[in-house]
């Protein structure tokens, strides 16, 4: 109808609208203003579109729709290709990550097993060293008994009397035994200090391995749990910052080298422990053999000395018996001499009395007649006999005195020997029966 008024619409590009971009309005040719019948139609087109404009607008819409359909299909194909490719790539990457986690678990398990082996070895080595340390301490304590015995033997033998206080083979062996015991004690103390130091080194190496093993145990658990994750796992969540490179992260080379260095240190301590263990066993064996051999030498020297003392004492006792017998004989001899001298007193008095009476004869009667000569001879004979008897008596008494001195000397020497035997057998040798056994000296 001619009275209808056509309103002009602005032209929109549907693709631009879909993309959120509004295109600028196309310039419209200015139309010649027509007369309007009223102010209500002001600003609107009053003329109708032409057929050309209708066809143009129609074809434009069709072309734009076709373009949009083609573009949508292209994007759909590209999207399908993209998510199919990325899905496969993601699955491959995830499978590769799972495989690498499995390899990593095997590697961690290998090194963890190696660490566990050396931890067990160090624990065993440390326990063996502790046992050897206890043996060394027992052996050191056991040497106190031989030292006390040796010093007591020396002190007891210092109380020997007179000529028996001699520096004999027993004393030489006892002094050697004392020096040997002191040397053994010093050696055992040094060896114990080495064992204590090695125990400390083993514990430090074991602690280092245990820390490394603990770290690998945690890492193994983390990687094992990581390997169990799948796309269907309900406990997975987003951790945006987990892919960021952490500070002080080791690489595979440094990670392997760290464990290898720890194992090398542990192996070195194990080798040192083995050498030290052999050394301790040899030290205990050699010290025990040395002490036992020296003890045997001392005992043999004591036995030999006792034999010598017994032999000397026996000879002295035999000689004392002879001296006592001689003293008895000499005493009887002295008694006989005294009796003989006494027996000469009466004949001497008789002879002297006769001479005296005959000396009173008067004048020419005082003659040296045969009786006178006989009497004089008798007196001279008796005097000579008495002088001889007195001389013999004096010699007998001197001999008796010497015999008495010899008896006293012999008795004193026998007493010394008896006292020495008491010290050697009852004091020293009896005390030496308390000497420790071989097992005790070995620290058992």
C-alpha positions as CSV (number, residue, x, y, z in Angstrom):
1,X,0.0,0.0,0.0
2,X,1.2,3.4,-0.7
3,X,0.3,4.6,2.7
4,X,2.7,2.0,4.4
5,X,6.1,3.3,5.5
6,X,9.1,1.0,5.1
7,X,11.7,1.3,7.9
8,X,15.4,0.9,7.0
9,X,17.4,-1.8,9.0
10,X,21.0,-1.6,9.7
11,X,23.1,-4.4,7.9
12,X,24.9,-6.8,10.3
13,X,27.6,-9.3,9.4
14,X,26.6,-12.6,11.2
15,X,30.2,-13.9,11.2
16,X,31.3,-10.7,12.9
17,X,28.6,-11.0,15.3
18,X,29.6,-14.6,16.1
19,X,33.1,-13.4,16.6
20,X,32.0,-10.6,18.9
21,X,33.1,-7.9,16.4
22,X,30.6,-5.5,15.0
23,X,31.4,-4.3,11.6
24,X,30.9,-0.8,10.7
25,X,27.8,0.0,8.8
26,X,28.1,0.1,5.1
27,X,27.7,3.6,3.7
28,X,24.3,4.1,2.3
29,X,23.7,6.3,-0.6
30,X,21.8,9.3,0.4
31,X,18.3,9.1,-0.7
32,X,16.3,12.0,-1.9
33,X,14.0,13.0,0.9
34,X,10.4,12.5,0.1
35,X,7.6,14.5,1.3
36,X,6.0,13.0,4.3
37,X,2.6,13.1,5.3
38,X,3.4,13.5,9.0
39,X,6.1,13.8,11.6
40,X,5.6,10.1,12.7
41,X,7.5,9.0,9.6
42,X,10.4,11.2,10.2
43,X,13.8,9.4,9.9
44,X,12.4,6.2,8.1
45,X,12.7,5.1,4.6
46,X,9.4,5.5,2.8
47,X,10.4,3.8,-0.4
48,X,10.4,-0.1,-0.9
49,X,13.5,-2.2,-1.7
50,X,14.1,-2.9,-5.3
51,X,14.2,-6.5,-6.6
52,X,17.9,-6.2,-7.2
53,X,18.4,-5.2,-3.6
54,X,16.3,-8.1,-2.5
55,X,18.2,-10.6,-4.6
56,X,21.5,-9.1,-3.4
57,X,20.6,-9.3,0.2
58,X,19.3,-12.9,-0.2
59,X,22.5,-14.1,-2.0
60,X,24.6,-12.3,0.6
61,X,22.9,-14.1,3.4
62,X,23.3,-17.5,1.6
63,X,27.0,-16.9,0.9
64,X,27.6,-15.9,4.5
65,X,25.8,-19.0,5.8
66,X,27.8,-21.2,3.4
67,X,31.0,-19.6,4.5
68,X,30.1,-20.1,8.1
69,X,29.2,-23.7,7.6
70,X,32.5,-24.4,5.8
71,X,34.4,-22.7,8.5
72,X,32.6,-24.6,11.2
73,X,33.2,-27.9,9.5
74,X,36.9,-27.0,9.1
75,X,37.2,-26.2,12.7
76,X,35.5,-29.4,13.6
77,X,37.8,-31.5,11.5
78,X,40.8,-29.7,12.9
79,X,39.5,-30.0,16.5
80,X,38.8,-33.7,16.1
81,X,42.3,-34.3,14.6
82,X,43.8,-32.2,17.4
83,X,42.2,-33.9,20.3
84,X,42.7,-37.4,18.7
85,X,46.4,-36.6,18.2
86,X,46.8,-35.0,21.7
87,X,44.9,-37.9,23.3
88,X,47.3,-40.4,21.7
89,X,50.3,-38.3,22.5
90,X,49.1,-37.8,26.1
91,X,48.5,-41.5,26.5
92,X,52.0,-42.3,25.1
93,X,53.6,-39.7,27.3
94,X,51.8,-41.1,30.3
95,X,52.8,-44.6,29.4
96,X,56.4,-43.5,28.9
97,X,56.3,-41.8,32.3
98,X,54.8,-44.9,33.9
99,X,57.6,-47.0,32.3
100,X,60.3,-44.6,33.5
101,X,58.8,-44.7,36.9
102,X,59.0,-48.5,36.8
103,X,62.6,-48.3,35.7
104,X,63.3,-45.8,38.5
105,X,61.7,-48.1,41.0
106,X,63.9,-50.9,39.9
107,X,67.0,-48.7,40.2
108,X,66.0,-47.4,43.6
109,X,65.3,-50.9,44.7
110,X,68.7,-52.1,43.5
111,X,70.5,-49.3,45.4
112,X,68.3,-49.7,48.4
113,X,69.1,-53.4,48.4
114,X,72.9,-52.6,48.2
115,X,72.6,-50.1,51.0
116,X,70.7,-52.7,53.1
117,X,73.4,-55.3,52.5
118,X,76.2,-53.0,53.6
119,X,74.1,-51.8,56.6
120,X,73.7,-55.4,57.7
121,X,77.4,-56.0,57.2
122,X,78.3,-52.9,59.2
123,X,75.9,-53.9,61.9
124,X,77.5,-57.4,62.0
125,X,81.0,-55.9,61.9
126,X,80.2,-53.5,64.7
127,X,78.7,-56.3,66.8
128,X,81.8,-58.4,66.2
129,X,84.0,-55.5,67.2
130,X,82.0,-54.9,70.3
131,X,82.5,-58.6,71.2
132,X,86.3,-58.2,70.5
133,X,86.3,-55.1,72.6
134,X,84.8,-57.0,75.5
135,X,87.4,-59.7,75.0
136,X,90.2,-57.2,75.1
137,X,88.8,-55.6,78.2
138,X,88.5,-59.0,79.9
139,X,92.0,-59.9,78.8
140,X,93.3,-56.6,80.1
141,X,91.6,-57.3,83.5
142,X,93.0,-60.8,83.4
143,X,96.6,-59.5,83.2
144,X,96.2,-57.9,86.6
145,X,96.3,-61.3,88.3
146,X,99.7,-62.4,86.8
147,X,101.1,-58.9,87.5
148,X,100.0,-59.2,91.2
149,X,101.4,-62.7,91.4
150,X,104.8,-61.7,89.9
151,X,105.2,-58.6,92.1
152,X,104.1,-60.6,95.1
153,X,106.7,-63.3,94.2
154,X,109.4,-60.7,94.0
155,X,108.4,-59.1,97.3
156,X,108.3,-62.5,99.0
157,X,111.7,-63.5,97.7
158,X,113.1,-60.2,98.9
159,X,112.6,-61.5,102.4
160,X,115.0,-64.4,101.9
161,X,117.8,-64.6,104.5
162,X,121.5,-64.3,104.3
163,X,123.3,-65.8,101.4
164,X,120.0,-67.0,99.9
165,X,119.1,-63.4,98.9
166,X,120.7,-64.0,95.5
167,X,119.7,-62.6,92.1
168,X,119.1,-66.1,90.6
169,X,117.4,-67.3,87.4
170,X,114.0,-67.2,89.2
171,X,114.3,-63.5,89.9
172,X,115.5,-62.9,86.3
173,X,112.5,-64.7,84.9
174,X,110.1,-62.9,87.3
175,X,111.5,-59.5,86.2
176,X,111.0,-60.5,82.6
177,X,107.5,-61.6,83.4
178,X,106.7,-58.2,85.0
179,X,108.1,-56.4,81.9
180,X,106.2,-58.7,79.6
181,X,102.9,-58.1,81.4
182,X,103.4,-54.3,81.3
183,X,104.1,-54.5,77.6
184,X,101.0,-56.7,77.0
185,X,98.8,-54.3,79.0
186,X,100.0,-51.4,76.9
187,X,99.4,-53.3,73.7
188,X,95.9,-54.3,74.8
189,X,95.1,-50.7,75.7
190,X,96.3,-49.5,72.3
191,X,94.3,-52.2,70.5
192,X,91.2,-51.4,72.5
193,X,91.5,-47.8,71.5
194,X,91.7,-48.8,67.8
195,X,88.6,-51.0,68.2
196,X,86.7,-48.1,69.8
197,X,87.7,-45.7,67.0
198,X,86.7,-48.3,64.4
199,X,83.3,-48.9,66.0
200,X,82.7,-45.1,65.9
201,X,83.7,-45.0,62.2
202,X,81.4,-48.0,61.5
203,X,78.5,-46.4,63.2
204,X,79.0,-43.1,61.3
205,X,79.1,-45.0,58.0
206,X,76.1,-47.0,59.0
207,X,74.2,-43.9,59.9
208,X,75.0,-42.3,56.6
209,X,73.8,-45.5,54.8
210,X,70.6,-45.6,56.9
211,X,69.8,-42.0,56.0
212,X,70.4,-42.7,52.3
213,X,68.3,-45.9,52.6
214,X,65.5,-43.9,54.4
215,X,65.5,-41.3,51.6
216,X,65.3,-44.0,49.0
217,X,62.6,-45.8,50.9
218,X,60.5,-42.6,50.9
219,X,61.3,-41.9,47.3
220,X,60.4,-45.5,46.4
221,X,57.0,-45.2,48.1
222,X,56.4,-41.8,46.4
223,X,57.3,-43.2,43.0
224,X,55.4,-46.4,43.6
225,X,52.3,-44.4,44.5
226,X,52.9,-42.2,41.5
227,X,53.1,-45.3,39.2
228,X,49.7,-46.4,40.5
229,X,48.0,-43.2,39.5
230,X,45.8,-43.5,36.4
231,X,43.2,-41.3,34.7
232,X,40.6,-43.1,36.7
233,X,42.2,-42.5,40.0
234,X,39.9,-40.6,42.3
235,X,42.6,-39.1,44.5
236,X,44.4,-37.1,41.8
237,X,44.2,-33.3,41.8
238,X,45.7,-30.3,40.2
239,X,49.1,-29.0,41.5
240,X,50.0,-26.1,39.2
241,X,53.4,-25.5,40.7
242,X,54.6,-29.1,40.8
243,X,56.2,-28.9,37.4
244,X,58.4,-26.0,38.5
245,X,62.1,-26.8,38.9
246,X,63.0,-27.1,42.6
247,X,66.2,-25.7,44.0
248,X,69.1,-28.0,44.8
249,X,67.7,-30.8,42.7
250,X,70.3,-33.5,41.9
251,X,70.7,-35.1,38.5
252,X,71.0,-38.8,37.8
253,X,74.8,-38.7,37.8
254,X,75.1,-36.9,41.1
255,X,72.4,-39.1,42.6
256,X,74.2,-42.3,41.6
257,X,77.6,-40.9,42.7
258,X,76.2,-39.9,46.1
259,X,75.1,-43.5,46.9
260,X,78.3,-45.0,45.3
261,X,80.4,-42.8,47.5
262,X,78.5,-43.9,50.6
263,X,78.9,-47.5,49.6
264,X,82.6,-47.0,48.9
265,X,83.1,-45.5,52.3
266,X,81.1,-48.3,53.9
267,X,83.2,-50.9,52.0
268,X,86.4,-49.2,53.1
269,X,85.2,-49.4,56.8
270,X,84.3,-53.1,56.3
271,X,87.7,-53.9,55.0
272,X,89.3,-52.0,57.8
273,X,87.1,-53.8,60.3
274,X,88.1,-57.2,58.8
275,X,91.8,-56.3,59.1
276,X,91.4,-55.0,62.6
277,X,89.4,-58.1,63.6
278,X,92.2,-60.3,62.4
279,X,94.7,-58.1,64.2
280,X,92.8,-58.3,67.5
281,X,92.5,-62.1,67.3
282,X,96.3,-62.4,66.6
283,X,97.1,-60.0,69.4
284,X,95.0,-61.9,71.9
285,X,96.5,-65.2,70.7
286,X,100.1,-64.0,70.8
287,X,99.8,-62.2,74.1
288,X,98.2,-65.3,75.6
289,X,101.0,-67.5,74.2
290,X,103.7,-65.1,75.4
291,X,102.3,-64.9,78.9
292,X,101.8,-68.7,79.1
293,X,105.3,-69.4,77.9
294,X,106.8,-66.9,80.3
295,X,104.8,-68.4,83.1
296,X,106.1,-71.9,82.2
297,X,109.7,-70.6,82.2
298,X,109.1,-69.0,85.7
299,X,107.6,-72.2,87.0
300,X,110.5,-74.3,85.7
301,X,113.0,-71.8,87.3
302,X,111.1,-72.2,90.6
303,X,111.2,-75.9,90.3
304,X,114.9,-76.0,89.5
305,X,115.6,-73.6,92.3
306,X,113.6,-75.8,94.8
307,X,115.6,-78.8,93.6
308,X,118.8,-76.9,94.2
309,X,117.7,-75.8,97.6
310,X,116.5,-79.3,98.6
311,X,119.8,-80.7,97.4
312,X,121.8,-78.1,99.3
313,X,119.7,-78.5,102.4
314,X,120.2,-82.3,102.3
315,X,123.9,-81.9,102.0
316,X,124.0,-79.4,104.8
317,X,121.9,-81.7,107.0
318,X,124.2,-84.6,106.2
319,X,127.2,-82.5,107.1
320,X,125.5,-81.3,110.2
321,X,124.9,-84.8,111.3
322,X,128.6,-85.5,110.8
323,X,129.5,-82.4,112.7
324,X,127.2,-83.4,115.5
325,X,128.8,-86.8,115.6
326,X,132.2,-85.3,115.6
327,X,131.2,-82.9,118.4
328,X,130.0,-85.9,120.5
329,X,133.2,-87.8,119.8
330,X,135.3,-84.7,120.6
331,X,133.5,-84.1,123.8
332,X,134.1,-87.7,124.8
333,X,137.7,-87.2,123.8
334,X,138.0,-84.2,125.9
335,X,136.5,-86.0,128.8
336,X,139.0,-88.8,128.3
337,X,141.9,-86.4,128.1
338,X,140.7,-84.7,131.3
339,X,140.4,-88.1,132.9
340,X,143.9,-89.0,131.7
341,X,145.3,-85.8,133.1
342,X,143.5,-86.4,136.3
343,X,144.9,-89.9,136.4
344,X,148.4,-88.5,136.2
345,X,148.0,-86.4,139.2
346,X,148.4,-89.2,141.7
347,X,151.6,-90.7,140.2
348,X,153.1,-87.3,139.9
349,X,152.3,-86.6,143.6
350,X,153.8,-89.9,144.5
351,X,157.0,-89.3,142.5
352,X,157.3,-85.7,143.7
353,X,156.7,-86.8,147.3
354,X,159.4,-89.4,147.0
355,X,161.8,-87.0,145.6
356,X,161.0,-84.5,148.3
357,X,161.6,-87.0,151.0
358,X,164.8,-88.3,149.5
359,X,166.0,-84.7,149.1
360,X,165.9,-84.6,152.9
361,X,168.6,-87.3,153.2
362,X,171.7,-86.1,155.1
363,X,175.2,-85.6,153.9
364,X,176.6,-88.2,151.8
365,X,173.3,-90.1,151.7
366,X,172.0,-87.4,149.4
367,X,173.1,-89.5,146.5
368,X,172.0,-89.7,142.9
369,X,171.4,-93.4,143.1
370,X,169.3,-95.4,140.7
371,X,166.1,-94.8,142.6
372,X,166.8,-91.1,142.5
373,X,167.5,-91.2,138.8
374,X,164.3,-93.3,138.3
375,X,162.2,-90.9,140.3
376,X,163.6,-88.0,138.4
377,X,162.9,-89.8,135.1
378,X,159.4,-90.7,136.3
379,X,158.6,-87.1,137.2
380,X,160.1,-85.9,133.9
381,X,158.0,-88.5,132.1
382,X,154.8,-87.6,133.9
383,X,155.4,-83.9,133.3
384,X,156.0,-84.5,129.6
385,X,152.9,-86.7,129.5
386,X,150.8,-84.0,131.2
387,X,152.2,-81.4,128.9
388,X,151.3,-83.6,125.9
389,X,147.8,-84.3,127.4
390,X,147.2,-80.6,128.1
391,X,148.3,-79.7,124.6
392,X,146.0,-82.4,123.2
393,X,143.3,-81.2,125.4
394,X,143.7,-77.6,124.1
395,X,143.7,-78.8,120.6
396,X,140.6,-80.9,121.3
397,X,138.9,-78.0,122.9
398,X,139.9,-75.8,119.8
399,X,138.5,-78.5,117.5
400,X,135.3,-78.6,119.5
401,X,135.0,-74.9,119.2
402,X,135.4,-75.1,115.5
403,X,133.0,-77.9,115.3
404,X,130.5,-75.8,117.3
405,X,131.0,-72.9,115.0
406,X,130.5,-75.2,112.0
407,X,127.4,-76.6,113.6
408,X,126.0,-73.1,114.2
409,X,126.9,-72.1,110.6
410,X,125.3,-75.2,109.2
411,X,122.2,-74.8,111.3
412,X,121.9,-71.2,110.2
413,X,122.4,-72.1,106.6
414,X,119.9,-75.0,106.9
415,X,117.4,-72.5,108.5
416,X,118.0,-70.2,105.5
417,X,117.4,-73.0,103.1
418,X,114.3,-74.0,105.0
419,X,113.1,-70.5,105.0
420,X,113.9,-70.1,101.3
421,X,112.1,-73.4,100.5
422,X,109.1,-72.1,102.5
423,X,109.0,-68.9,100.4
424,X,109.6,-70.7,97.1
425,X,107.2,-73.6,97.5
426,X,104.6,-72.4,100.1
427,X,104.4,-68.8,99.2
428,X,105.4,-68.3,95.6
429,X,104.6,-71.6,93.9
430,X,101.4,-72.0,95.7
431,X,100.4,-68.5,94.8
432,X,101.3,-69.1,91.1
433,X,98.6,-71.9,91.0
434,X,96.2,-69.0,90.8
435,X,97.7,-68.0,87.4
436,X,94.8,-67.4,84.9
437,X,94.0,-70.0,82.3
438,X,94.6,-69.7,78.6
439,X,90.9,-69.0,78.0
440,X,90.8,-66.3,80.6
441,X,93.9,-64.6,79.2
442,X,92.2,-64.8,75.8
443,X,89.3,-62.7,77.0
444,X,86.7,-65.5,77.3
